[in-house]
Amino acid sequence: MSKIKRIRAIIENNARMMLPVEYDKALIGLHYKDDQIIPVYTYLSLIEAHMDYYNVTEEKALNYIEDNVTPNSAFIIVDDTGV
């Protein structure tokens, strides 16, 4: 079983919110906080996954991720932009 499949199985078995499978290439791990398991994603990979799946420009993908994913406390987004 791949790392991503193991992570997805853990989250699904614990009834936690996670992004759809289209974003799995950005899924890098889990964060355990109290009794919660929070999925951890990388920022750049989320944008790339969104661009690939929805066939949109980088700017549209960035706006979508910024507006809909990063504000959600159910996910941890690691900033891997190097800025």
N, CA, C and O atoms as CSV, one atom per row, in Angstrom:
chain,resi,resn,atom,element,x,y,z
A,1,MET,N,N,0.853,-1.175,0.000
A,1,MET,CA,C,0.000,0.000,0.000
A,1,MET,C,C,0.898,1.238,0.000
A,1,MET,O,O,1.857,1.322,0.767
A,2,SER,N,N,0.578,2.179,-0.857
A,2,SER,CA,C,1.392,3.386,-0.945
A,2,SER,C,C,1.163,4.283,0.273
A,2,SER,O,O,0.180,4.140,1.000
A,3,LYS,N,N,2.094,5.203,0.468
A,3,LYS,CA,C,2.004,6.136,1.593
A,3,LYS,C,C,0.702,6.923,1.543
A,3,LYS,O,O,0.025,7.071,2.561
A,4,ILE,N,N,0.353,7.421,0.382
A,4,ILE,CA,C,-0.865,8.225,0.256
A,4,ILE,C,C,-2.102,7.389,0.567
A,4,ILE,O,O,-3.029,7.875,1.215
A,5,LYS,N,N,-2.125,6.146,0.115
A,5,LYS,CA,C,-3.267,5.281,0.407
A,5,LYS,C,C,-3.377,4.996,1.905
A,5,LYS,O,O,-4.479,4.942,2.450
A,6,ARG,N,N,-2.225,4.813,2.572
A,6,ARG,CA,C,-2.246,4.594,4.027
A,6,ARG,C,C,-2.782,5.823,4.748
A,6,ARG,O,O,-3.609,5.708,5.653
A,7,ILE,N,N,-2.308,7.002,4.344
A,7,ILE,CA,C,-2.762,8.245,4.973
A,7,ILE,C,C,-4.260,8.418,4.752
A,7,ILE,O,O,-4.998,8.727,5.688
A,8,ARG,N,N,-4.709,8.220,3.514
A,8,ARG,CA,C,-6.129,8.362,3.189
A,8,ARG,C,C,-6.959,7.375,4.012
A,8,ARG,O,O,-8.021,7.744,4.515
A,9,ALA,N,N,-6.507,6.153,4.157
A,9,ALA,CA,C,-7.244,5.147,4.928
A,9,ALA,C,C,-7.365,5.550,6.395
A,9,ALA,O,O,-8.424,5.388,7.001
A,10,ILE,N,N,-6.286,6.070,6.960
A,10,ILE,CA,C,-6.316,6.514,8.362
A,10,ILE,C,C,-7.339,7.622,8.539
A,10,ILE,O,O,-8.138,7.590,9.475
A,11,ILE,N,N,-7.319,8.600,7.647
A,11,ILE,CA,C,-8.250,9.724,7.769
A,11,ILE,C,C,-9.687,9.263,7.551
A,11,ILE,O,O,-10.583,9.649,8.301
A,12,GLU,N,N,-9.909,8.452,6.544
A,12,GLU,CA,C,-11.270,7.969,6.281
A,12,GLU,C,C,-11.803,7.125,7.433
A,12,GLU,O,O,-12.988,7.201,7.756
A,13,ASN,N,N,-10.947,6.326,8.050
A,13,ASN,CA,C,-11.366,5.492,9.174
A,13,ASN,C,C,-11.651,6.307,10.429
A,13,ASN,O,O,-12.338,5.835,11.335
A,14,ASN,N,N,-11.135,7.506,10.485
A,14,ASN,CA,C,-11.361,8.364,11.638
A,14,ASN,C,C,-12.344,9.489,11.323
A,14,ASN,O,O,-12.432,10.465,12.068
A,15,ALA,N,N,-13.079,9.354,10.225
A,15,ALA,CA,C,-14.149,10.272,9.844
A,15,ALA,C,C,-13.708,11.731,9.837
A,15,ALA,O,O,-14.458,12.607,10.269
A,16,ARG,N,N,-12.518,11.996,9.357
A,16,ARG,CA,C,-12.027,13.365,9.250
A,16,ARG,C,C,-12.246,13.886,7.839
A,16,ARG,O,O,-12.331,13.120,6.878
A,17,MET,N,N,-12.334,15.180,7.739
A,17,MET,CA,C,-12.472,15.821,6.435
A,17,MET,C,C,-11.126,15.807,5.724
A,17,MET,O,O,-10.080,16.023,6.336
A,18,MET,N,N,-11.172,15.550,4.437
A,18,MET,CA,C,-9.972,15.655,3.618
A,18,MET,C,C,-10.383,16.051,2.210
A,18,MET,O,O,-11.551,15.952,1.834
A,19,LEU,N,N,-9.412,16.497,1.449
A,19,LEU,CA,C,-9.683,16.919,0.081
A,19,LEU,C,C,-9.950,15.699,-0.794
A,19,LEU,O,O,-9.543,14.589,-0.450
A,20,PRO,N,N,-10.627,15.893,-1.919
A,20,PRO,CA,C,-10.898,14.771,-2.836
A,20,PRO,C,C,-9.607,14.124,-3.338
A,20,PRO,O,O,-8.529,14.711,-3.250
A,21,VAL,N,N,-9.730,12.939,-3.852
A,21,VAL,CA,C,-8.602,12.139,-4.317
A,21,VAL,C,C,-7.771,12.869,-5.376
A,21,VAL,O,O,-6.585,12.579,-5.531
A,22,GLU,N,N,-8.371,13.802,-6.098
A,22,GLU,CA,C,-7.643,14.556,-7.126
A,22,GLU,C,C,-6.457,15.326,-6.543
A,22,GLU,O,O,-5.525,15.676,-7.267
A,23,TYR,N,N,-6.491,15.585,-5.260
A,23,TYR,CA,C,-5.427,16.351,-4.604
A,23,TYR,C,C,-4.433,15.457,-3.850
A,23,TYR,O,O,-3.571,15.963,-3.132
A,24,ASP,N,N,-4.546,14.159,-4.004
A,24,ASP,CA,C,-3.701,13.239,-3.243
A,24,ASP,C,C,-2.206,13.423,-3.492
A,24,ASP,O,O,-1.406,13.134,-2.603
A,25,LYS,N,N,-1.811,13.887,-4.655
A,25,LYS,CA,C,-0.375,14.061,-4.896
A,25,LYS,C,C,0.218,15.142,-3.990
A,25,LYS,O,O,1.437,15.217,-3.833
A,26,ALA,N,N,-0.627,15.970,-3.399
A,26,ALA,CA,C,-0.161,17.008,-2.476
A,26,ALA,C,C,-0.196,16.547,-1.017
A,26,ALA,O,O,0.296,17.249,-0.133
A,27,LEU,N,N,-0.768,15.386,-0.764
A,27,LEU,CA,C,-0.905,14.858,0.600
A,27,LEU,C,C,0.430,14.295,1.071
A,27,LEU,O,O,0.949,13.346,0.483
A,28,ILE,N,N,0.987,14.878,2.129
A,28,ILE,CA,C,2.316,14.438,2.579
A,28,ILE,C,C,2.343,13.822,3.970
A,28,ILE,O,O,3.345,13.216,4.350
A,29,GLY,N,N,1.274,13.962,4.732
A,29,GLY,CA,C,1.314,13.381,6.059
A,29,GLY,C,C,0.097,13.707,6.892
A,29,GLY,O,O,-0.915,14.206,6.399
A,30,LEU,N,N,0.229,13.407,8.179
A,30,LEU,CA,C,-0.832,13.621,9.150
A,30,LEU,C,C,-0.297,14.403,10.330
A,30,LEU,O,O,0.871,14.277,10.700
A,31,HIS,N,N,-1.163,15.210,10.916
A,31,HIS,CA,C,-0.824,15.916,12.150
A,31,HIS,C,C,-1.840,15.484,13.197
A,31,HIS,O,O,-3.049,15.566,12.983
A,32,TYR,N,N,-1.328,15.020,14.334
A,32,TYR,CA,C,-2.201,14.586,15.413
A,32,TYR,C,C,-2.308,15.713,16.427
A,32,TYR,O,O,-1.306,16.148,16.994
A,33,LYS,N,N,-3.541,16.185,16.652
A,33,LYS,CA,C,-3.783,17.275,17.594
A,33,LYS,C,C,-4.935,16.851,18.491
A,33,LYS,O,O,-6.073,16.707,18.045
A,34,ASP,N,N,-4.617,16.655,19.759
A,34,ASP,CA,C,-5.601,16.169,20.722
A,34,ASP,C,C,-6.227,14.886,20.186
A,34,ASP,O,O,-5.520,13.897,19.990
A,35,ASP,N,N,-7.524,14.879,19.947
A,35,ASP,CA,C,-8.173,13.678,19.429
A,35,ASP,C,C,-8.462,13.780,17.930
A,35,ASP,O,O,-9.252,13.005,17.392
A,36,GLN,N,N,-7.823,14.736,17.263
A,36,GLN,CA,C,-8.043,14.943,15.836
A,36,GLN,C,C,-6.845,14.492,15.012
A,36,GLN,O,O,-5.700,14.542,15.461
A,37,ILE,N,N,-7.139,14.059,13.814
A,37,ILE,CA,C,-6.106,13.759,12.827
A,37,ILE,C,C,-6.339,14.719,11.665
A,37,ILE,O,O,-7.403,14.715,11.046
A,38,ILE,N,N,-5.330,15.540,11.378
A,38,ILE,CA,C,-5.463,16.574,10.364
A,38,ILE,C,C,-4.546,16.243,9.186
A,38,ILE,O,O,-3.347,16.047,9.383
A,39,PRO,N,N,-5.083,16.177,7.969
A,39,PRO,CA,C,-4.240,15.913,6.802
A,39,PRO,C,C,-3.335,17.102,6.500
A,39,PRO,O,O,-3.715,18.258,6.686
A,40,VAL,N,N,-2.134,16.795,6.031
A,40,VAL,CA,C,-1.141,17.817,5.710
A,40,VAL,C,C,-0.848,17.752,4.213
A,40,VAL,O,O,-0.531,16.692,3.671
A,41,TYR,N,N,-0.961,18.910,3.555
A,41,TYR,CA,C,-0.751,19.020,2.112
A,41,TYR,C,C,0.334,20.051,1.823
A,41,TYR,O,O,0.582,20.941,2.637
A,42,THR,N,N,0.981,19.932,0.666
A,42,THR,CA,C,1.929,20.959,0.243
A,42,THR,C,C,1.223,21.929,-0.698
A,42,THR,O,O,0.432,21.530,-1.552
A,43,TYR,N,N,1.524,23.189,-0.521
A,43,TYR,CA,C,0.863,24.275,-1.244
A,43,TYR,C,C,1.048,24.177,-2.756
A,43,TYR,O,O,0.074,24.190,-3.509
A,44,LEU,N,N,2.293,24.078,-3.193
A,44,LEU,CA,C,2.547,24.052,-4.639
A,44,LEU,C,C,1.923,22.840,-5.316
A,44,LEU,O,O,1.413,22.944,-6.432
A,45,SER,N,N,1.961,21.706,-4.654
A,45,SER,CA,C,1.356,20.501,-5.231
A,45,SER,C,C,-0.162,20.607,-5.300
A,45,SER,O,O,-0.780,20.064,-6.216
A,46,LEU,N,N,-0.769,21.305,-4.336
A,46,LEU,CA,C,-2.214,21.536,-4.410
A,46,LEU,C,C,-2.566,22.349,-5.649
A,46,LEU,O,O,-3.516,22.033,-6.366
A,47,ILE,N,N,-1.794,23.391,-5.887
A,47,ILE,CA,C,-2.041,24.233,-7.061
A,47,ILE,C,C,-1.856,23.425,-8.336
A,47,ILE,O,O,-2.678,23.502,-9.249
A,48,GLU,N,N,-0.775,22.650,-8.401
A,48,GLU,CA,C,-0.532,21.818,-9.585
A,48,GLU,C,C,-1.650,20.798,-9.791
A,48,GLU,O,O,-2.106,20.593,-10.916
A,49,ALA,N,N,-2.086,20.167,-8.721
A,49,ALA,CA,C,-3.154,19.171,-8.826
A,49,ALA,C,C,-4.444,19.814,-9.317
A,49,ALA,O,O,-5.158,19.242,-10.141
A,50,HIS,N,N,-4.737,21.001,-8.808
A,50,HIS,CA,C,-5.946,21.701,-9.237
A,50,HIS,C,C,-5.847,22.074,-10.716
A,50,HIS,O,O,-6.812,21.919,-11.465
A,51,MET,N,N,-4.694,22.558,-11.130
A,51,MET,CA,C,-4.486,22.905,-12.539
A,51,MET,C,C,-4.665,21.682,-13.433
A,51,MET,O,O,-5.340,21.752,-14.460
A,52,ASP,N,N,-4.062,20.572,-13.044
A,52,ASP,CA,C,-4.121,19.348,-13.842
A,52,ASP,C,C,-5.547,18.795,-13.951
A,52,ASP,O,O,-6.006,18.442,-15.037
A,53,TYR,N,N,-6.231,18.727,-12.819
A,53,TYR,CA,C,-7.547,18.097,-12.812
A,53,TYR,C,C,-8.609,18.954,-13.497
A,53,TYR,O,O,-9.433,18.447,-14.257
A,54,TYR,N,N,-8.579,20.255,-13.220
A,54,TYR,CA,C,-9.618,21.136,-13.762
A,54,TYR,C,C,-9.193,21.860,-15.035
A,54,TYR,O,O,-9.976,22.614,-15.614
A,55,ASN,N,N,-7.958,21.633,-15.470
A,55,ASN,CA,C,-7.436,22.228,-16.698
A,55,ASN,C,C,-7.628,23.749,-16.698
A,55,ASN,O,O,-8.199,24.325,-17.625
A,56,VAL,N,N,-7.133,24.374,-15.632
A,56,VAL,CA,C,-7.219,25.828,-15.496
A,56,VAL,C,C,-5.819,26.415,-15.409
A,56,VAL,O,O,-4.835,25.691,-15.262
A,57,THR,N,N,-5.745,27.724,-15.503
A,57,THR,CA,C,-4.456,28.408,-15.410
A,57,THR,C,C,-3.936,28.377,-13.981
A,57,THR,O,O,-4.677,28.098,-13.038
A,58,GLU,N,N,-2.659,28.667,-13.842
A,58,GLU,CA,C,-2.050,28.714,-12.516
A,58,GLU,C,C,-2.731,29.766,-11.646
A,58,GLU,O,O,-2.959,29.541,-10.458
A,59,GLU,N,N,-3.050,30.898,-12.233
A,59,GLU,CA,C,-3.691,31.972,-11.469
A,59,GLU,C,C,-5.062,31.551,-10.944
A,59,GLU,O,O,-5.394,31.832,-9.792
A,60,LYS,N,N,-5.863,30.879,-11.778
A,60,LYS,CA,C,-7.180,30.421,-11.334
A,60,LYS,C,C,-7.051,29.360,-10.249
A,60,LYS,O,O,-7.812,29.358,-9.282
A,61,ALA,N,N,-6.085,28.459,-10.410
A,61,ALA,CA,C,-5.864,27.422,-9.400
A,61,ALA,C,C,-5.409,28.050,-8.088
A,61,ALA,O,O,-5.887,27.673,-7.018
A,62,LEU,N,N,-4.493,29.000,-8.170
A,62,LEU,CA,C,-3.997,29.681,-6.972
A,62,LEU,C,C,-5.147,30.394,-6.257
A,62,LEU,O,O,-5.267,30.302,-5.035
A,63,ASN,N,N,-5.979,31.093,-7.001
A,63,ASN,CA,C,-7.115,31.794,-6.387
A,63,ASN,C,C,-8.080,30.818,-5.729
A,63,ASN,O,O,-8.589,31.085,-4.641
A,64,TYR,N,N,-8.331,29.696,-6.381
A,64,TYR,CA,C,-9.238,28.704,-5.800
A,64,TYR,C,C,-8.663,28.148,-4.489
A,64,TYR,O,O,-9.363,28.092,-3.478
A,65,ILE,N,N,-7.400,27.744,-4.509
A,65,ILE,CA,C,-6.766,27.180,-3.310
A,65,ILE,C,C,-6.729,28.213,-2.191
A,65,ILE,O,O,-7.035,27.895,-1.042
A,66,GLU,N,N,-6.357,29.449,-2.521
A,66,GLU,CA,C,-6.297,30.521,-1.515
A,66,GLU,C,C,-7.668,30.824,-0.917
A,66,GLU,O,O,-7.782,31.073,0.283
A,67,ASP,N,N,-8.694,30.803,-1.736
A,67,ASP,CA,C,-10.037,31.169,-1.269
A,67,ASP,C,C,-10.784,30.031,-0.593
A,67,ASP,O,O,-11.599,30.269,0.299
A,68,ASN,N,N,-10.515,28.789,-1.009
A,68,ASN,CA,C,-11.347,27.682,-0.545
A,68,ASN,C,C,-10.648,26.638,0.314
A,68,ASN,O,O,-11.307,25.944,1.089
A,69,VAL,N,N,-9.340,26.510,0.196
A,69,VAL,CA,C,-8.656,25.436,0.915
A,69,VAL,C,C,-7.841,25.975,2.093
A,69,VAL,O,O,-7.998,25.508,3.220
A,70,THR,N,N,-6.980,26.948,1.837
A,70,THR,CA,C,-6.097,27.422,2.907
A,70,THR,C,C,-6.831,28.007,4.115
A,70,THR,O,O,-6.325,27.875,5.229
A,71,PRO,N,N,-7.998,28.647,3.960
A,71,PRO,CA,C,-8.678,29.161,5.157
A,71,PRO,C,C,-9.322,28.065,6.012
A,71,PRO,O,O,-9.710,28.332,7.150
A,72,ASN,N,N,-9.442,26.859,5.498
A,72,ASN,CA,C,-10.121,25.776,6.200
A,72,ASN,C,C,-9.194,25.150,7.237
A,72,ASN,O,O,-8.132,24.628,6.896
A,73,SER,N,N,-9.596,25.204,8.483
A,73,SER,CA,C,-8.755,24.674,9.568
A,73,SER,C,C,-8.736,23.149,9.617
A,73,SER,O,O,-8.025,22.569,10.437
A,74,ALA,N,N,-9.502,22.499,8.757
A,74,ALA,CA,C,-9.500,21.029,8.711
A,74,ALA,C,C,-8.262,20.493,8.010
A,74,ALA,O,O,-8.014,19.288,8.022
A,75,PHE,N,N,-7.476,21.387,7.393
A,75,PHE,CA,C,-6.275,20.990,6.666
A,75,PHE,C,C,-5.083,21.824,7.137
A,75,PHE,O,O,-5.234,22.969,7.563
A,76,ILE,N,N,-3.914,21.229,7.050
A,76,ILE,CA,C,-2.679,21.976,7.243
A,76,ILE,C,C,-2.015,22.046,5.877
A,76,ILE,O,O,-1.799,21.026,5.221
A,77,ILE,N,N,-1.694,23.266,5.459
A,77,ILE,CA,C,-1.043,23.481,4.175
A,77,ILE,C,C,0.371,23.975,4.436
A,77,ILE,O,O,0.569,25.047,5.008
A,78,VAL,N,N,1.349,23.188,4.012
A,78,VAL,CA,C,2.750,23.547,4.197
A,78,VAL,C,C,3.166,24.452,3.044
A,78,VAL,O,O,3.020,24.090,1.877
A,79,ASP,N,N,3.684,25.628,3.379
A,79,ASP,CA,C,4.140,26.576,2.357
A,79,ASP,C,C,5.512,26.135,1.861
A,79,ASP,O,O,6.518,26.293,2.552
A,80,ASP,N,N,5.533,25.588,0.672
A,80,ASP,CA,C,6.782,25.121,0.077
A,80,ASP,C,C,7.205,25.995,-1.094
A,80,ASP,O,O,7.887,25.537,-2.011
A,81,THR,N,N,6.789,27.269,-1.051
A,81,THR,CA,C,7.121,28.185,-2.135
A,81,THR,C,C,8.537,28.709,-2.052
A,81,THR,O,O,9.083,29.199,-3.041
A,82,GLY,N,N,9.134,28.610,-0.879
A,82,GLY,CA,C,10.495,29.092,-0.698
A,82,GLY,C,C,10.570,30.588,-0.448
A,82,GLY,O,O,11.657,31.164,-0.435
A,83,VAL,N,N,9.424,31.216,-0.250
A,83,VAL,CA,C,9.384,32.659,-0.017
A,83,VAL,C,C,9.414,32.924,1.468
A,83,VAL,O,O,9.388,34.080,1.890
